[in-house]
Amino acid sequence: VQLQASGGGLAQAGGSLTLSCTSSNDISRLNIMGWYRQAPGQQRELVAEVTRGGTTNYAASVKGRFSISRVNARAEIYLQMNSLKPEDTGVYYCNSRSPFNSRVNYWGQGTQVTVSS
């Protein structure tokens, strides 16, 4: 399974960016798909995820600012990021994981998001 992420870039504080991720394999339609990020010197952390049924989960730091959505027919997810803050800077990784088998866990290549103050 390959996950192709796009949409990262540079934004000013208060601005917006949209990330997208497409899975090469339809198995992702069944999986939980989400976004993680990793800032320099820090561990990778969950940003947001969405189940096949549309149930979402957000990190406390992005609630109310970020919105995750998915199109099951195309095994795609999107992350709309509004009111960006400098602390949102990092490499954002797309993830697809099985809700039944923890060994089924796929990662995309990452896309850089930089927010300037």
NORCORVEN-V455053 format. One record per backbone hydrogen bond with DSSP energy under -0.5 kcal/mol. CO is the residue of the C=O (numbers start at 1). NH is the residue of the N-H. E is the energy in kcal/mol with one decimal. If there is no record, write none. Layout:
co/nh/e
CO/NH/E
CO/NH/E
This chain:
co/nh/e
2/4/-0.6
2/24/-2.5
3/5/-0.7
3/109/-0.8
4/22/-2.1
6/20/-2.6
9/114/-2.8
11/116/-2.7
12/15/-2.5
14/83/-0.6
15/84/-2.3
17/81/-3.2
19/79/-2.5
20/6/-2.4
21/77/-2.2
22/4/-2.8
25/28/-1.8
26/29/-2.2
27/30/-1.7
27/31/-0.7
32/97/-2.8
33/50/-3.0
34/95/-2.6
35/47/-2.9
35/48/-1.7
36/93/-3.2
37/45/-2.8
38/91/-2.3
39/42/-2.4
45/37/-2.5
47/59/-2.6
48/35/-3.3
49/57/-2.0
50/33/-2.3
51/54/-1.6
55/51/-2.5
57/49/-2.1
59/62/-1.6
59/63/-1.0
62/65/-2.3
62/66/-2.3
65/82/-2.0
67/80/-3.1
69/78/-2.7
70/72/-0.5
71/74/-1.1
71/75/-0.6
71/76/-1.8
72/75/-1.0
75/23/-1.9
76/71/-2.6
77/21/-2.2
78/69/-2.0
79/19/-2.5
79/81/-0.7
80/67/-2.3
80/82/-0.6
81/17/-2.0
84/14/-3.0
85/88/-2.4
86/89/-1.7
90/92/-0.6
90/113/-2.8
91/38/-1.9
92/111/-2.2
93/36/-2.6
94/108/-2.4
95/34/-2.4
96/106/-3.0
97/32/-2.8
101/98/-0.5
101/104/-1.8
103/105/-1.1
104/98/-2.3
106/96/-2.0
111/92/-3.1
112/9/-1.0
113/90/-2.5
114/11/-2.6
114/116/-0.6
116/13/-2.4
